[in-house]
């Protein structure tokens, strides 16, 4: 309804004889005034006020959601970074045992205590986040030095309980507080409005964890910022940018320790300081890098005279360096491996075939490089050898620090992708020998033992060819039986051999039988696998090969354990849980074995 007309009109005086009070909107005394113009100006002012209110509303709501998304993204990335920092000390599988449970506990605690934290703390809880984040590398560093006492069973739980759990709890509490100011659509039922902030936050967290965690793992080691501790420092800086405060002065001791004393950060004299810590146990780290498959390092034992390549909490192989070009070994084409299984893999050449395979005409495919012991021997015999290795750092270190010759074909790619593509090409390359030698810290890489992958290898093997498959696992558990069944379903003629006889005392006392088993198979549907005796040329003037090249400790059907209620059958790509459920037991046992192979300090000083 338009306002009443105001009189007097321009040029006249008011009824009281005094000047009229200034009205809103202001009326120019020299302009013609009508009710319509007054209403139009009033509407303009109302629209402007409403626009300003709407802008303020959307700005306020946007800030709420952006701050929530930022905190959830940071903690999602920290989830992956935390696991990466534990894997060199405990291995990836033991590190993950309690991880998801801790995340859930932190989410529950944060969401349910946000009001209490806001009431109890003399400052906003978000101001704690930079401090918690910057002290994470310090706590990890010191707890890592007592990992042998904490053990793989409890070490990851205690470490993440003191580092990741507080970060998750405070972050989620802050998000819960932010979202209390979120204005959800009124047409939604009340129960949806109550549940949506929590469910939406968790869904966003899981999506961020998958995307950001995947990017962190994919690009790890490409720069200082992409290293394990480098990412933790970057995350701490991000928290500080989101919640600056005077409390940040308390972060200075942690920053100084990480920058100057934390040997896990690959800067300056960090490697020299790391080696000082290893002097007492007689080991030296020659080189180290963080890469796709884990923390990779080359470790020397000057006293014992051997060298190994480490990947997280496992060894990819090793060789005796004290024999290189010394005495009877002078001029040898290959090094002496410290593990007999790598020599046994070369027995793939000793398997009798319907038609003799000539070395100078043969082609070999090696899946998994390690330090390159088997490829080096195949090359030494004149065989055209292709090596498929997913990790470029493993290949780099094998060339630089071990006796891997350069005259081989290197394929730096995921073996599943490579073999699928090659097998699909009917005109593609085929091989006389295939050596399948992969292992990842206490558990088999499941995709490389599925029926589908083995069928691709079968397609790549020539009719007259031979395949050797190295399987490392705990024979006191069912997985070796499942894997063996799968291999037999693809390759009809096979024989399996252990690296060493079963240690009955260890098996009886600890219910543990961790060993390497090599299965030699052909595509023949009739007859068993037989070996010729090695010649001097086969042995390559190597005592290790003289002792281990010819397979000796055959594995029989009764040596395999079958789980109670476990169905017979093969391992398929869509049924990998059959093996995953046994990974924890196998990895825990492997962790204990590795701690007897090298001193604790070697595993802790990475």
C-alpha positions in Angstrom: 0.0 0.0 0.0 1.5 3.4 -1.0 2.3 5.9 1.8 0.1 8.9 2.3 1.0 12.0 0.3 3.2 14.4 2.1 2.1 18.0 2.0 2.9 20.8 1.6 4.1 20.4 -1.9 7.3 22.0 -3.1 7.2 25.8 -2.6 4.7 25.9 0.3 5.2 25.8 4.0 4.1 23.1 6.5 1.0 23.6 8.6 3.1 24.1 11.7 5.2 26.7 9.9 8.4 24.7 10.6 10.6 22.7 8.2 9.4 19.1 7.7 11.5 16.2 9.2 13.8 14.5 6.6 12.1 11.4 5.3 13.5 8.1 3.9 13.8 8.1 1.0 15.1 11.7 0.6 12.8 13.9 -1.6 14.4 16.5 -3.8 12.4 19.7 -3.2 13.0 20.8 -6.7 11.6 17.6 -8.3 8.0 16.7 -8.9 6.8 14.1 -6.3 4.2 11.5 -6.9 3.2 8.4 -4.9 4.4 6.2 -7.7 8.0 7.6 -7.6 8.1 7.2 -3.8 7.0 3.6 -4.0 9.6 2.9 -6.7 12.4 4.3 -4.7 11.3 2.5 -1.6 11.3 -0.8 -3.5 14.8 -0.1 -4.8 16.1 0.4 -1.3 14.3 -2.7 -0.1 15.8 -4.7 -2.9 19.3 -3.4 -2.2 18.9 -4.3 1.5 17.7 -7.8 0.6 20.6 -8.2 -1.9 23.1 -7.2 0.7 21.4 -9.7 3.2 21.4 -12.5 0.6 25.1 -11.9 -0.3 26.0 -12.0 3.4 24.0 -15.2 3.8 25.6 -17.0 0.9 29.1 -15.7 2.0 28.5 -17.0 5.5 27.2 -20.4 4.3 30.1 -20.7 1.7 32.7 -20.1 4.4 31.1 -22.8 6.6 31.2 -25.4 3.9 34.6 -24.4 2.6 36.2 -24.6 6.0 34.6 -27.9 6.7 35.7 -29.3 3.3 39.3 -28.0 3.9 39.6 -29.7 7.3 38.1 -33.0 6.0 40.4 -32.9 3.0 43.5 -32.3 5.1 42.7 -35.1 7.5 41.9 -37.4 4.6 45.3 -36.8 3.1 46.9 -37.2 6.5 45.3 -40.6 6.8 47.4 -41.8 3.8 50.6 -40.0 4.8 50.4 -41.5 8.3 50.3 -45.0 6.9 53.2 -44.2 4.5 55.3 -43.1 7.5 54.7 -46.3 9.4 55.3 -48.7 6.5 59.2 -48.6 6.6 59.2 -49.5 10.3 56.3 -51.9 10.4 55.3 -52.8 6.8 52.2 -51.7 5.1 49.9 -54.5 6.3 50.7 -54.4 10.1 50.5 -50.6 9.8 46.9 -50.8 8.5 45.6 -53.2 11.1 44.2 -50.6 13.5 44.0 -47.7 11.1 40.4 -47.6 10.0 39.3 -48.3 13.6 41.2 -45.3 14.9 39.7 -43.1 12.2 36.2 -44.2 13.2 37.0 -43.7 16.9 38.3 -40.2 16.1 35.3 -39.3 14.1 32.9 -40.4 16.8 34.8 -38.7 19.5 35.1 -35.4 17.6 31.5 -35.3 16.5 30.1 -36.1 20.0 32.5 -33.8 22.0 32.6 -30.6 20.0 30.4 -28.6 22.4 32.5 -29.8 25.4 35.8 -28.8 23.6 34.4 -25.4 22.8 33.4 -24.9 26.5 36.5 -26.3 28.1 39.3 -24.9 25.9 40.2 -21.2 26.4 40.6 -20.8 22.6 39.0 -22.3 19.5 39.8 -26.0 19.1 41.0 -25.4 15.5 44.0 -23.5 16.9 45.3 -26.8 18.2 45.5 -28.4 14.8 48.8 -26.8 13.6 50.5 -27.8 16.8 49.3 -31.4 16.7 50.3 -31.7 13.0 53.8 -30.2 13.5 54.6 -32.6 16.3 53.5 -35.7 14.4 57.0 -36.3 12.8 58.7 -35.9 16.1 56.5 -38.5 17.8 56.9 -40.9 14.9 60.6 -40.5 15.0 61.1 -41.4 18.7 58.5 -44.1 18.8 60.1 -45.7 15.7 63.3 -46.2 17.7 61.5 -48.5 20.1 59.5 -50.4 17.5 61.1 -53.7 18.5 59.6 -53.2 22.0 56.3 -52.0 20.7 56.1 -54.8 18.1 54.2 -54.8 14.8 51.1 -55.8 16.7 50.9 -52.7 18.9 53.4 -50.2 17.5 51.1 -48.8 14.7 48.2 -48.5 17.2 50.2 -46.6 19.8 51.9 -44.4 17.2 48.7 -43.4 15.4 46.9 -43.2 18.7 49.3 -40.4 19.7 49.4 -38.7 16.3 46.6 -39.3 13.9 43.8 -39.9 16.5 44.0 -36.4 18.1 44.2 -34.8 14.7 41.0 -36.6 13.5 39.2 -35.9 16.8 39.9 -32.1 16.8 39.3 -31.8 13.0 35.9 -33.5 13.2 34.9 -31.5 16.3 35.6 -28.3 14.4 33.6 -29.5 11.4 30.7 -30.4 13.7 30.8 -26.9 15.1 31.0 -25.2 11.7 28.1 -27.2 10.4 25.9 -26.2 13.3 25.6 -22.9 11.4 24.7 -24.6 8.1 21.2 -23.7 6.9 19.8 -26.8 5.3 16.6 -26.7 3.1 13.5 -26.5 5.3 11.5 -28.9 3.0 13.7 -31.8 4.2 12.4 -34.0 7.0 13.9 -33.2 10.3 15.6 -36.6 10.6 17.4 -36.0 7.3 18.5 -32.5 8.4 19.9 -34.1 11.6 21.7 -36.9 9.8 22.9 -35.1 6.7 25.8 -33.1 8.2 27.4 -36.2 9.7 26.8 -38.6 6.8 27.8 -36.0 4.2 31.0 -35.2 6.1 32.0 -38.9 6.3 31.2 -39.4 2.6 33.3 -36.4 1.6 36.1 -37.6 3.8 36.1 -41.1 2.2 36.1 -39.5 -1.3 38.9 -37.2 -0.4 40.9 -40.0 1.1 40.6 -42.0 -2.1 41.5 -39.2 -4.4 44.1 -37.3 -2.4 45.6 -40.4 -0.9 46.0 -41.9 -4.4 47.7 -38.8 -5.7 50.1 -38.8 -2.7 51.1 -42.4 -3.4 51.3 -41.9 -7.1 53.7 -38.9 -6.8 55.6 -39.8 -3.7 59.4 -39.1 -3.9 59.2 -36.8 -6.9 60.3 -33.8 -4.8 61.2 -33.0 -1.2 57.6 -31.9 -0.7 56.4 -35.3 -1.9 58.4 -37.3 0.6 56.8 -38.8 3.7 58.0 -36.2 6.2 57.8 -33.4 3.6 54.1 -34.0 3.2 53.6 -33.9 6.9 55.4 -30.5 7.1 53.2 -29.3 4.2 50.1 -30.4 6.0 51.2 -28.7 9.2 51.7 -25.5 7.2 48.2 -25.9 5.7 46.7 -26.2 9.2 48.6 -23.1 10.3 47.2 -21.1 7.3 43.7 -22.2 8.2 44.0 -21.4 11.9 46.8 -18.9 12.7 47.4 -18.0 16.3 50.0 -17.0 18.8 50.2 -20.7 19.8 52.3 -21.3 16.7 55.4 -20.2 18.6 55.1 -23.5 20.5 55.7 -25.3 17.1 59.3 -24.0 16.9 61.0 -26.9 18.8 59.2 -29.5 16.6 60.2 -27.6 13.4 63.8 -27.4 14.5 64.0 -31.1 15.4 62.4 -32.2 12.1 64.6 -29.9 10.0 67.9 -30.7 11.8 67.7 -34.0 13.5 65.0 -36.1 11.8 66.9 -38.4 9.5 63.7 -39.5 7.7 63.6 -36.1 5.9 66.0 -36.5 3.0 67.8 -33.1 3.2 71.4 -31.9 3.8 73.3 -34.2 6.0 70.4 -36.5 6.9 71.9 -39.6 5.2 75.3 -39.0 7.0 73.5 -38.6 10.3 71.5 -41.7 9.6 74.7 -43.7 9.0 76.2 -42.4 12.2 73.3 -44.1 14.0 74.1 -47.4 12.2 77.8 -47.4 13.0 77.4 -49.5 16.2 75.6 -52.2 14.3 78.0 -52.2 11.3 75.7 -51.2 8.5 75.8 -48.3 5.9 72.9 -47.0 3.8 74.5 -46.2 0.4 71.4 -44.6 -1.2 67.7 -44.2 -0.5 64.6 -43.0 -2.2 60.8 -43.0 -1.7 58.9 -44.5 -4.6 55.8 -46.2 -5.8 56.2 -49.5 -3.9 57.7 -48.1 -0.7 60.8 -46.7 0.9 63.7 -48.1 -1.2 67.3 -48.2 0.1 70.6 -50.0 -0.6 72.2 -51.2 2.6 75.8 -52.5 2.9 77.3 -54.6 5.7 81.1 -53.8 5.3 81.9 -56.3 8.1 80.0 -59.3 6.5 80.6 -58.2 3.0 77.1 -58.2 1.5 74.7 -55.7 0.1 70.9 -55.8 0.1 68.0 -53.8 -1.4 65.3 -52.9 1.1 61.7 -52.0 0.3 59.8 -50.8 3.4 60.1 -53.6 5.9 61.2 -56.3 3.5 64.2 -57.2 1.4 64.1 -57.5 -2.4 67.4 -59.4 -2.6 71.1 -59.2 -1.9 74.5 -60.2 -3.1 78.0 -60.8 -1.7 80.1 -57.8 -2.6 83.2 -59.1 -0.9 83.6 -61.8 -3.7 83.3 -59.4 -6.7 86.4 -59.8 -8.9 88.2 -61.6 -6.1 90.1 -64.8 -6.4 88.1 -67.5 -8.2 85.3 -65.0 -8.8 87.4 -62.7 -10.9 85.8 -62.2 -14.3 82.5 -63.7 -13.3 79.5 -62.5 -15.3 77.2 -62.7 -12.3 77.3 -61.9 -8.6 76.9 -64.3 -5.7 73.3 -64.1 -4.3 72.8 -64.2 -0.6 69.5 -66.1 -1.0 69.4 -69.5 -2.6 65.9 -69.1 -4.1 67.2 -66.6 -6.7 69.7 -69.2 -8.0 66.9 -71.9 -8.0 64.8 -69.7 -10.3 67.5 -70.1 -12.9 66.6 -73.8 -13.0 63.9 -72.8 -15.5 66.6 -73.5 -18.1 67.1 -77.0 -16.7 63.6 -78.2 -17.3 63.5 -80.8 -20.1 61.3 -79.8 -23.0 60.1 -81.8 -26.1 62.3 -79.5 -28.3 65.6 -78.2 -26.9 65.6 -74.5 -26.3 68.8 -72.9 -27.5 70.0 -70.0 -25.3 71.1 -67.8 -28.1 67.7 -68.1 -29.7 65.6 -68.0 -26.6 63.5 -65.1 -25.2 62.7 -64.7 -21.5 60.2 -62.6 -19.6 60.9 -61.8 -16.0 58.0 -60.4 -13.9 59.6 -58.5 -10.9 63.2 -57.3 -10.9 64.4 -57.2 -7.3 68.2 -56.7 -7.5 68.3 -58.4 -10.9 69.9 -61.8 -9.9 67.8 -63.9 -12.3 67.8 -61.5 -15.2 71.5 -61.1 -14.9 72.0 -64.9 -15.1 69.7 -65.2 -18.1 71.6 -62.5 -19.9 74.9 -64.2 -19.0 73.6 -67.3 -20.8 72.9 -65.2 -23.9 69.1 -65.1 -23.6 67.2 -62.1 -24.9 65.6 -60.9 -21.6 62.7 -58.6 -20.9 62.1 -57.4 -17.4 58.8 -55.9 -16.2 59.2 -53.8 -13.0 56.6 -51.4 -11.7 59.0 -49.3 -9.6 61.5 -47.1 -11.5 63.7 -46.7 -8.4 64.1 -50.5 -8.0 65.4 -50.7 -11.6 67.7 -47.6 -11.1 69.3 -49.1 -7.9 69.6 -52.5 -9.5 71.7 -51.0 -12.3 73.7 -48.7 -10.1 74.5 -50.8 -7.0 74.0 -54.4 -8.1 75.3 -56.5 -11.0 72.3 -56.1 -13.4 73.7 -55.8 -16.9 72.4 -53.0 -19.2 71.8 -55.3 -22.1 68.2 -56.2 -21.2 64.8 -54.7 -22.2 63.3 -52.9 -19.3 59.5 -52.3 -19.1 58.7 -50.0 -16.2 55.0 -50.7 -15.9 52.4 -52.6 -13.9 52.7 -56.3 -14.9 48.9 -56.8 -15.1 48.5 -54.0 -17.6 51.6 -55.0 -19.6 50.7 -58.8 -19.9 47.1 -58.1 -20.6 48.0 -55.9 -23.5 50.7 -58.2 -24.9 48.5 -61.3 -24.5 45.7 -59.6 -26.4 48.0 -59.0 -29.4 48.0 -62.3 -31.3 51.1 -61.1 -33.3 52.9 -59.9 -30.1 56.0 -61.3 -28.6 56.0 -64.8 -27.0 58.6 -66.2 -24.7 60.5 -69.5 -24.2 61.0 -68.8 -20.5 58.9 -66.8 -18.0 60.0 -66.1 -14.5 57.4 -64.8 -12.1 59.2 -63.3 -9.0 57.1 -60.8 -7.1 56.8 -60.2 -3.4 55.6 -57.3 -1.2 56.5 -57.4 2.4 54.9 -60.4 4.0 52.1 -61.1 1.6 51.7 -61.9 -2.0 50.6 -59.2 -4.5 47.2 -60.8 -5.1 46.5 -59.5 -8.6 49.6 -61.3 -9.8 48.4 -64.7 -8.6 44.9 -64.6 -10.0 43.6 -67.0 -12.6 43.2 -64.2 -15.1 46.8 -63.0 -14.7 48.2 -66.5 -14.9 46.1 -67.1 -18.0 47.8 -64.1 -19.6 51.2 -65.6 -18.8 50.1 -68.9 -20.3 49.2 -67.0 -23.5 52.6 -65.4 -23.6 54.5 -68.7 -23.1 55.4 -70.6 -26.2 54.1 -74.2 -26.5 57.6 -75.5 -25.8 58.2 -73.0 -23.0 58.7 -73.2 -19.2 57.5 -70.9 -16.5 59.0 -70.6 -12.9 56.8 -69.0 -10.3 58.3 -67.9 -7.0 55.8 -67.8 -4.1 56.9 -66.5 -0.7 54.5 -67.2 2.1 53.7 -68.9 5.4 53.0 -72.6 4.7 51.3 -72.9 8.1 48.4 -70.9 6.5 46.0 -71.7 3.7 47.1 -69.2 1.0 49.9 -71.3 -0.5 47.4 -74.1 -1.2 45.0 -71.6 -2.9 47.7 -70.2 -5.1 49.0 -73.6 -6.0 45.5 -74.8 -7.0 45.2 -71.7 -9.2 48.6 -72.3 -10.9 47.7 -76.0 -11.5 44.4 -75.0 -13.2 46.4 -73.0 -15.8 49.5 -75.1 -16.2 48.8 -78.8 -16.1 52.3 -80.0 -15.5 54.0 -78.5 -12.4 56.4 -79.4 -9.6 57.1 -77.3 -6.5 60.3 -76.9 -4.5 61.1 -75.1 -1.2 64.2 -73.0 -0.6 64.9 -74.9 2.6 63.4 -77.9 4.4 60.7 -77.1 6.9 62.0 -76.0 10.4 59.9 -78.4 12.5 60.8 -76.7 15.7 59.7 -73.3 14.5 56.6 -74.9 12.9 55.6 -76.8 16.1 56.4 -74.0 18.5 55.2 -70.9 16.7 52.9 -72.4 14.0 55.0 -70.6 11.4 56.6 -71.9 8.2 57.6 -68.9 6.1 59.6 -69.9 3.0 60.1 -69.4 -0.7 58.6 -72.0 -3.0 59.3 -72.1 -6.7 56.9 -73.9 -9.0 58.2 -75.1 -12.4 55.5 -75.6 -15.0 55.0 -76.4 -18.7 52.1 -76.3 -21.0 52.4 -80.1 -21.6 49.3 -82.1 -20.8 51.2 -85.4 -20.4 54.2 -86.3 -18.4 55.8 -84.7 -15.3 58.4 -81.9 -15.1 61.9 -83.3 -15.2 65.3 -81.5 -14.9 68.6 -82.1 -16.5 71.7 -82.0 -14.3 73.5 -78.6 -14.5 76.7 -78.3 -16.4 79.6 -76.1 -15.5 78.3 -73.5 -17.9 75.0 -73.5 -16.1 76.7 -72.9 -12.8 78.5 -69.7 -14.0 81.5 -70.4 -11.7 79.2 -69.7 -8.7 79.2 -71.7 -5.4 75.7 -70.4 -4.7 74.4 -71.9 -7.9 76.3 -75.1 -7.3 74.5 -75.4 -4.0 71.0 -74.2 -4.9 70.5 -74.2 -8.7 69.3 -77.7 -8.9 65.9 -78.0 -7.1 66.1 -80.3 -4.0 63.3 -79.9 -1.4 60.1 -80.9 -3.2 56.8 -79.8 -1.8 54.1 -82.5 -1.7 50.4 -82.2 -1.6 50.3 -83.0 2.2 52.6 -80.1 3.0 49.8 -77.6 2.2 47.4 -76.4 4.9 43.7 -76.2 4.1 41.6 -73.9 6.1 38.6 -75.4 7.9 35.6 -74.9 5.7 37.7 -73.5 2.9 36.3 -74.5 -0.5 38.6 -75.9 -3.1 39.0 -73.8 -6.2 41.0 -71.1 -7.8 41.7 -67.5 -7.1 39.8 -65.1 -9.4 40.2 -61.4 -9.7 36.7 -60.9 -8.2 37.3 -63.2 -5.3 40.6 -61.9 -3.8 39.2 -61.8 -0.2 40.1 -65.5 0.0 43.7 -64.4 0.4 43.4 -61.0 1.9 41.9 -62.3 5.1 45.2 -64.2 5.8 47.5 -61.3 5.0 47.7 -60.0 8.5 48.9 -63.3 10.0 51.5 -63.7 7.2 52.7 -60.2 7.4 53.1 -60.3 11.2 55.2 -63.4 10.9 57.3 -61.9 8.1 58.0 -58.8 10.2 59.4 -61.0 13.0 61.6 -62.9 10.6 63.0 -59.6 9.0 63.9 -58.4 12.5 66.2 -61.5 12.8 67.7 -61.0 9.4 68.9 -57.4 10.0 69.3 -55.5 13.3 66.4 -53.4 14.6 68.4 -50.2 14.1 68.6 -50.9 10.3 64.8 -51.1 10.0 64.2 -48.1 12.4 66.8 -45.7 10.8 65.2 -45.2 7.4 
